[in-house]
Amino acid sequence: MSAGARVLEEVLHDVGCGLRNEPVVCRCGHTMQSVGLRDKVVRTILGPIRFQRSLFVCPCCGKTSFPGDAVLGVEGTGFSPGLRRMMARAGSRTSFAEAEEDLRHYAGLEVGRKEIERTAEEVGRQIEAWTMEDLYKTSPGQAQLPTGNPEKPIPVLYISFDGTGVPIQRKELKGRKGKQPDGTAKTREVKLGCVFTQTTTDKKGRPVRGPQSTTYTGAIQSSEEFGWRIFKEARSRGLFQARKVVLLTDGARYNKSIIEMHFPQAIHIIDLYHARQHLHDLSKLLLPETQRQDRDKEWLDLLDRGKIEDLIQAIRKHLPRSGKRRKQGLTAIQYFHDNAEQMRYAQFKRQGLFIGSGVIEAGCRTLIGERLKKSGMFWSVDGANAIIASRCCQFSHRFESFWEERAA
């Protein structure tokens, strides 16, 4: 045992035992009785330590309690808070096998990958509970933009969200439809959202994102549940203090449901690059390759200027009179018709607003893809959500706050 661990043992010698000023009360309401001391070994950053703490038993229901474990933050675990923090961080940032190697080489800690996995996921679940506390505190009807002059108004608050598939264990995909050739699913969609601020524009009038202003939230869950999640994140970031609120999305149907319920007065902008991709696919469907270049330039110009009605008319001229391609073309055109007001890009540019959802797309790649979509990985939904919660917390610069509140 290291000298540091021995010193720590001496410091903790009397923490979990001795006379108590307050009685220990069971959840059933009865006062618990001390029945003596029990040893416990806890692995710490300095090495394993052994200490004694009093065991209390309820004379009514028989439940037991170690108040000393609660004081030291080691209830139900053999790892100290400091070691758990390192294991959770390492396990959420890289594979559990790599985390095992990293902790051994960088900190001289011998902890197995399975121990890291269990700890990282348990901490992730605790972070999720901490993050989602008071989730339904504010009703959707209160999601109105502020009036008057807030003390610290935010010039522009952006909210953006997107989805990306994560490979899930086969047993948790039974009965789910997917994109595999046989119609089955291989993944579940993670809905990831971010909130960031814009305080100024550059000399050319282009928007500038606030430095380190981006925070994230996400999970594998229904669109209704995710709506509450992203609303809570926006509320905590100053939704009601923002002079202007902007939603950046790809135009998926569930996007509109969330906006209508939680952000009814916000400016909704369809990501320009998604719209361009949609237009490119439509061009390939309707035009022979020899005509495509000139038409693409003309159509993209109309799109970039937000002339959606003129764009629709220009596309309609190239629809076949009948057949499958006509039906597919009409369906594609409807996308532009339904989202015309969210594609007034020239108007949005004049207001100095972002018109692309690059921030959330980068988040999907780095926050989700780089950890949960590596070759050979298959997750349980619970495990994936735990790691997602931990990574969102870290990428939002809240990881230390979580541990500080737990220690308070």
C-alpha positions, 0 to 999 in steps of 0.5 A: 500500500502506498504512503498516501493510502496509509495517510488516507486510512488514518484520516478516515479512521473515525469517519464512519463510526463513533457516537452520532448526534442525530439518530439514523431513521429508516425510510419506513420511519423507524429509528435504526439501531447500531449493531457494530462495526464492519470493515470495508475496502475501497479502491482509491487513486492512491491505492486500496484503503480499509476502514470501519463503519457502523452498521445500522439495522431497522428493528421494524423492516430489517433494512440496513444502512451504513451512514459512513458510506454515504458521508464518503460517497461510496454507497454500493461501490468499492471505488472512491469518488475520485477514482469513479470520476476518472473511470467514468471520464475514460470509459465515456471518451474511448472504448472500455478496453482502451480506457483500461490501458489508459488508466494503467499507463497514465495513472498506474491504476489497475482496473478492469474494462468490465469495472470501467464499463459498469462504473462509466454507465452507472455514473452516466445514469446518475448524470442523466438523472441530475441533468433531467431533474425538474424536467416538467417544471415549465409547461409548453404554454409558458414557452413564450419569448420574453417581454420587457427588458430582461436584466441580461438579455441574450441577443440570439439563442440558437436551438438545433437538433438532429438524429443519428443511428447507433448500433444496438444489440440484436435482442433489443431490436426484435420487432423493430422495422429498419433499413436492412434488406430484410426490413429489420433494424440494426440501429436505434436513432439517437436524437441529439440537440444543442443550444448556443448563442450569437452575440455579434456579427463579423465585418461582413455581417456574418454571424459569430457563435459565442465562444464555448457557448454550445451545450448538448443534450441527447438520448435514444427516446421518442420525439415527444420525450426529446421535445421536453429534453431540448426545451429544458436545455434551452430554458436552462440556457436563457430561453426566456431572456433571449431577444431572438430564438432561432431553430435550425433543423433539417425539416423532419416531421418530428422537428415541427411537432417539437417547435409547435409545442415548445418554441411556437414563437421562434424563427424556424430555419431549415438547414440550407445544406439539407435543402441543397441536398434535397434539390440535388437529389430532385435534379438527378431524378428529373434531369438527364446528366447533360442538362443538370449542370445549368439547371442546378446552378439556376435552381440553387440560385433561386434556393439561396435567394429564398425564392421558393415559389419561383423554384417550385415553378421552375422544377414543375416544368421538368416533371414527366407527364405521368409515371413513377418519376412524376409521383416521386418528383411531386413528393419532393416538390412538396418538401419545398412547398411545406417549408417555404417560409423556413427557406427565406435564406436571403432574408435570414442572411440580412438579419445576420443569422446562421442558416446552416446546422453545422454545429449539431452535425459536427456534434453527431459526428464527434459526440456520438459517432466517435464513441458509440459507432466504432467498428464492432460496437453494439450497445444496449439502449440503457448503456448507450444512453448512459454514455451519451449523458456522460459525453453531453455533460463533458462536451457541455463543460458541466462534468466538474459541476456534477461532481461538485454538487454530489460532494456538497 
